Amino acid sequence: MKTITVSQQATEVNALLAEARHQDILVRAADGTEYMLSVIDEFDEEIARTRRNPKLMAMLDERARQSQTIPLDEVKRQLGLSE
């Protein structure tokens, strides 16, 4: 993902950004291509960075394929957390 800083002189772009603070905006270019203008919070950025981490995504994919699990009671027993 690329970050671009918008100058104060770009009044039309800044007006769109101000509106996007309140609601998502669909921008349609003259050729019909559409873009979404939306506020990103810290969680959205964290998700985007996670998806760009190939090692982490490979590990998560591998974990998702694992079918064997340990029952909660067994985990508690192993950790000495018996009720």
N, C-alpha and C positions, 0 to 999 in steps of 0.2 A: 504494500500500500504506500502511496506517495502522499506527503503532506505539502500543501501549498498555502502560503500566507497571503491573504487578500488585503490589499492596501486600503486605506480610508478613502482614497479617491475613487475606488470602484463602487460608486453609490448604488447602482442597480444590483450588483452582486450582494452587497451588504444588506440591502433591503430584503432580498431573498433569504439571506441567512437569518435576519431578524424574524422573518415570518416562520422560518423552519424551527425556531426555538419553541413555537407554539403548536405546530402541526407539520407532519411530513409533507413535502412538496414534490410533485412529479413534474420534471422539466422536460419539455419536448423540443428537440432541436429542429431546425428547418428541414433536415432530411428524414425526420420521423423517429430518430433514435431517442429513446426515453432514458432519463436518469432520475434516481431518487435522491432527494436532498433531505437529510434527516440528522437530528442531533445524536451524537454518539456519547454514551456515558462510559465510565471507567470499566464497567462489566463488559460492555460491547467490545471495547478495545482489548480487554483481556481474552475474550473469546476469539477475536480475530488473530491475536498473537499466538494463541494456543494452536489454532488451525494451521498456522504457518510453521509450526515446529515439527518437522518430519519425524524426529526420534520419539517425541512424546506421542504423536498420533499413531506411530507404529506400535508403541507399547500399549496404548489404549485399545487398538485393534486386536492385538494379541490377547489382552485380558478379556475382551468381549467374546472371543472365541472359546475361552476356557469354560468347560461345562461343570467341572468338579468344584463344589463349594464346601465350606465348613459350617456346620450348623451353629447358630448363635450360642446355644447351650455349651457346645464344645469349646468355643472361643472363651467364654466366661470361665469354664473349668480350667483351661490352660493358663489363663491370666490370674487365676485365684479370685475370681469375682463371683463366686457362688452366692446365690440368694439366700 
